[in-house]
Amino acid sequence: MYVDTGYLAKTYSSKEIYIRAVDTDRTINSAISNLVGMYGQKDTGNTLNQHYPEVADWPDQYVPIPIHTGFRSIDDASIPDAPCRRRSKLWKWVMNSSEMIEYQEDDTVSILQVFLQNMI
């Protein structure tokens, strides 16, 4: 999709995309999976010895792409509840919107909320 729209080139370029993940196995593996889906396929035009090495048992067309991480203790992206005035303002706006109020008053949603609370 991104290639078809011209947003990204068909082959990986470090000048075009920078990959960042929080330093946890889950987020790093998600980044790898997304990159394999975008750049690790046979139809991406990857070239042997240019985009990937000629090494015995190397996964066919797999392009190694760096994934940058930072220390979790100082990485704000890894703290979803970190204080953020913009997020607080948006959350308040959403919670007071007519759509959210209507959603919360829906009987099915109320039943689901009670069910989920009892599961904890």
Short mmCIF file of the C-alpha atoms (twelve columns), coordinates in Angstrom:
data_MODEL
# 
_entry.id   MODEL 
# 
loop_
_atom_site.group_PDB 
_atom_site.id 
_atom_site.type_symbol 
_atom_site.label_atom_id 
_atom_site.label_alt_id 
_atom_site.label_comp_id 
_atom_site.label_asym_id 
_atom_site.label_seq_id 
_atom_site.Cartn_x 
_atom_site.Cartn_y 
_atom_site.Cartn_z 
_atom_site.pdbx_PDB_model_num 
ATOM 1   C CA . MET A 1   0.000   0.000   0.000  1 
ATOM 2   C CA . TYR A 2   2.711   2.509   0.961  1 
ATOM 3   C CA . VAL A 3   4.699   1.612   -2.146 1 
ATOM 4   C CA . ASP A 4   1.640   1.835   -4.406 1 
ATOM 5   C CA . THR A 5   0.884   5.355   -3.175 1 
ATOM 6   C CA . GLY A 6   4.513   6.478   -3.547 1 
ATOM 7   C CA . TYR A 7   4.925   7.032   0.188  1 
ATOM 8   C CA . LEU A 8   7.809   4.548   0.380  1 
ATOM 9   C CA . ALA A 9   10.174  3.136   -2.218 1 
ATOM 10  C CA . LYS A 10  9.940   -0.539  -3.125 1 
ATOM 11  C CA . THR A 11  13.340  -1.283  -1.561 1 
ATOM 12  C CA . TYR A 12  14.578  -0.201  1.869  1 
ATOM 13  C CA . SER A 13  16.548  3.039   2.169  1 
ATOM 14  C CA . SER A 14  17.879  4.329   5.483  1 
ATOM 15  C CA . LYS A 15  17.455  7.858   4.093  1 
ATOM 16  C CA . GLU A 16  13.730  7.277   3.718  1 
ATOM 17  C CA . ILE A 17  12.673  5.427   6.868  1 
ATOM 18  C CA . TYR A 18  13.948  5.294   10.460 1 
ATOM 19  C CA . ILE A 19  12.676  2.474   12.645 1 
ATOM 20  C CA . ARG A 20  12.310  3.044   16.377 1 
ATOM 21  C CA . ALA A 21  10.932  0.662   18.985 1 
ATOM 22  C CA . VAL A 22  10.690  0.686   22.739 1 
ATOM 23  C CA . ASP A 23  13.322  -1.664  24.179 1 
ATOM 24  C CA . THR A 24  11.040  -4.641  24.827 1 
ATOM 25  C CA . ASP A 25  10.894  -7.980  23.024 1 
ATOM 26  C CA . ARG A 26  7.283   -7.390  21.988 1 
ATOM 27  C CA . THR A 27  7.860   -4.047  20.285 1 
ATOM 28  C CA . ILE A 28  11.133  -5.080  18.644 1 
ATOM 29  C CA . ASN A 29  9.506   -8.246  17.261 1 
ATOM 30  C CA . SER A 30  6.566   -6.180  15.996 1 
ATOM 31  C CA . ALA A 31  8.980   -3.864  14.197 1 
ATOM 32  C CA . ILE A 32  10.807  -6.830  12.648 1 
ATOM 33  C CA . SER A 33  7.520   -8.382  11.517 1 
ATOM 34  C CA . ASN A 34  6.366   -5.141  9.902  1 
ATOM 35  C CA . LEU A 35  9.696   -4.708  8.128  1 
ATOM 36  C CA . VAL A 36  9.702   -8.275  6.818  1 
ATOM 37  C CA . GLY A 37  6.204   -7.637  5.491  1 
ATOM 38  C CA . MET A 38  7.263   -4.404  3.790  1 
ATOM 39  C CA . TYR A 39  10.746  -5.270  2.533  1 
ATOM 40  C CA . GLY A 40  11.323  -9.024  2.887  1 
ATOM 41  C CA . GLN A 41  9.248   -10.267 -0.029 1 
ATOM 42  C CA . LYS A 42  10.441  -11.561 -3.398 1 
ATOM 43  C CA . ASP A 43  8.639   -8.838  -5.356 1 
ATOM 44  C CA . THR A 44  10.399  -5.887  -3.690 1 
ATOM 45  C CA . GLY A 45  13.367  -5.784  -6.063 1 
ATOM 46  C CA . ASN A 46  15.954  -6.624  -3.421 1 
ATOM 47  C CA . THR A 47  19.355  -7.436  -4.914 1 
ATOM 48  C CA . LEU A 48  21.698  -10.152 -3.679 1 
ATOM 49  C CA . ASN A 49  24.887  -8.718  -2.123 1 
ATOM 50  C CA . GLN A 50  23.412  -5.239  -2.214 1 
ATOM 51  C CA . HIS A 51  20.350  -5.518  0.015  1 
ATOM 52  C CA . TYR A 52  21.123  -8.871  1.626  1 
ATOM 53  C CA . PRO A 53  24.228  -11.074 1.851  1 
ATOM 54  C CA . GLU A 54  24.986  -14.295 0.010  1 
ATOM 55  C CA . VAL A 55  25.265  -16.530 3.056  1 
ATOM 56  C CA . ALA A 56  24.320  -20.194 3.352  1 
ATOM 57  C CA . ASP A 57  20.889  -20.614 4.984  1 
ATOM 58  C CA . TRP A 58  20.164  -16.856 4.842  1 
ATOM 59  C CA . PRO A 59  16.365  -16.414 4.642  1 
ATOM 60  C CA . ASP A 60  15.457  -15.781 1.007  1 
ATOM 61  C CA . GLN A 61  15.165  -12.033 0.293  1 
ATOM 62  C CA . TYR A 62  15.444  -11.095 4.001  1 
ATOM 63  C CA . VAL A 63  16.853  -7.567  4.280  1 
ATOM 64  C CA . PRO A 64  18.457  -6.714  7.643  1 
ATOM 65  C CA . ILE A 65  17.139  -3.319  8.746  1 
ATOM 66  C CA . PRO A 66  18.316  -1.587  11.939 1 
ATOM 67  C CA . ILE A 67  15.757  -1.049  14.669 1 
ATOM 68  C CA . HIS A 68  16.733  1.734   17.052 1 
ATOM 69  C CA . THR A 69  15.865  1.559   20.735 1 
ATOM 70  C CA . GLY A 70  16.566  3.549   23.868 1 
ATOM 71  C CA . PHE A 71  16.769  2.734   27.541 1 
ATOM 72  C CA . ARG A 72  13.272  2.017   28.854 1 
ATOM 73  C CA . SER A 73  13.919  4.053   31.989 1 
ATOM 74  C CA . ILE A 74  14.369  7.267   29.989 1 
ATOM 75  C CA . ASP A 75  12.260  6.502   26.909 1 
ATOM 76  C CA . ASP A 76  9.024   8.501   27.166 1 
ATOM 77  C CA . ALA A 77  7.424   6.377   24.444 1 
ATOM 78  C CA . SER A 78  7.528   3.390   26.799 1 
ATOM 79  C CA . ILE A 79  5.516   5.153   29.508 1 
ATOM 80  C CA . PRO A 80  1.938   5.333   28.223 1 
ATOM 81  C CA . ASP A 81  0.709   7.058   31.393 1 
ATOM 82  C CA . ALA A 82  3.408   9.741   31.441 1 
ATOM 83  C CA . PRO A 83  1.992   13.209  32.193 1 
ATOM 84  C CA . CYS A 84  1.016   14.938  28.962 1 
ATOM 85  C CA . ARG A 85  -1.181  18.042  28.880 1 
ATOM 86  C CA . ARG A 86  -2.175  17.486  25.257 1 
ATOM 87  C CA . ARG A 87  -3.212  13.887  25.894 1 
ATOM 88  C CA . SER A 88  -5.190  14.919  28.999 1 
ATOM 89  C CA . LYS A 89  -6.983  17.620  27.045 1 
ATOM 90  C CA . LEU A 90  -7.843  15.213  24.208 1 
ATOM 91  C CA . TRP A 91  -8.983  12.509  26.653 1 
ATOM 92  C CA . LYS A 92  -11.320 14.961  28.384 1 
ATOM 93  C CA . TRP A 93  -12.682 16.072  25.009 1 
ATOM 94  C CA . VAL A 94  -13.310 12.457  23.946 1 
ATOM 95  C CA . MET A 95  -14.923 11.451  27.240 1 
ATOM 96  C CA . ASN A 96  -17.330 14.415  27.030 1 
ATOM 97  C CA . SER A 97  -18.195 13.910  23.361 1 
ATOM 98  C CA . SER A 98  -21.741 12.964  22.431 1 
ATOM 99  C CA . GLU A 99  -20.453 9.818   20.707 1 
ATOM 100 C CA . MET A 100 -18.718 8.563   23.864 1 
ATOM 101 C CA . ILE A 101 -21.661 9.402   26.108 1 
ATOM 102 C CA . GLU A 102 -24.014 7.577   23.730 1 
ATOM 103 C CA . TYR A 103 -21.614 4.618   23.603 1 
ATOM 104 C CA . GLN A 104 -21.333 4.400   27.394 1 
ATOM 105 C CA . GLU A 105 -25.113 4.524   27.798 1 
ATOM 106 C CA . ASP A 106 -25.622 1.606   25.398 1 
ATOM 107 C CA . ASP A 107 -27.032 -1.423  27.269 1 
ATOM 108 C CA . THR A 108 -24.738 -3.870  25.484 1 
ATOM 109 C CA . VAL A 109 -21.676 -1.869  26.492 1 
ATOM 110 C CA . SER A 110 -22.846 -1.682  30.108 1 
ATOM 111 C CA . ILE A 111 -23.339 -5.457  30.223 1 
ATOM 112 C CA . LEU A 112 -19.907 -6.001  28.684 1 
ATOM 113 C CA . GLN A 113 -18.259 -3.657  31.197 1 
ATOM 114 C CA . VAL A 114 -19.836 -5.509  34.131 1 
ATOM 115 C CA . PHE A 115 -18.808 -8.849  32.635 1 
ATOM 116 C CA . LEU A 116 -15.200 -7.721  32.150 1 
ATOM 117 C CA . GLN A 117 -14.985 -6.230  35.651 1 
ATOM 118 C CA . ASN A 118 -16.130 -9.547  37.112 1 
ATOM 119 C CA . MET A 119 -13.372 -11.348 35.193 1 
ATOM 120 C CA . ILE A 120 -10.638 -9.404  36.982 1 
# 
